Amino acid sequence: MRDIKESDWKFLRQVHKIALDRFCEKVLRELEHIASDRSRSSHQKYLDISAHLQKRDREIAKYFDPLKRSNAFLMIAGLKHQGIMTDEELSLFSPETRDTVDVILGVARL
């Protein structure tokens, strides 16, 4: 796999922070939903929140760590595949990077 362009690398470092914050906001909303569920006991909510956080921690590690040039294309593809990166954000990368991400995702540009 080729190296990511410098401009794309700089943009990925910016969007990485935004996407991580977006992901964490989503997780916090999910936790609020679990915590506010009146059909569960407090103990069950605690267990469910703990399990949910463990699952989401694994996802954070998978999709956000480590931020390195060598895994930049895979990271972009993973963020896009999971819906963490928007189409608009993806469109701001160079055509070469978008093409590489499309290949990784198995998407043919029409």
C-alpha angles and dihedrals in degrees: 000000000000127000121271116251115258093242091051091047091053091048092047090054089054097044091043090067092046093048092048090052090047091050092049091049089053091050091050091053089050090051091049089053092051093045093050095050104118092192091071129071118241089252092051091048089052092051092046092048091049092050092045092051092050090052093047092046088058089050092050089053091047098047104029109029129111108013102207134146090239092064099032097111092047091048093051091048092048093048091049094045091052093048091244093118116056126228088245092055091047090051090061092066120089119272089249092057092045090051091051091049090049090053091050091049092043093239120146115213109227 
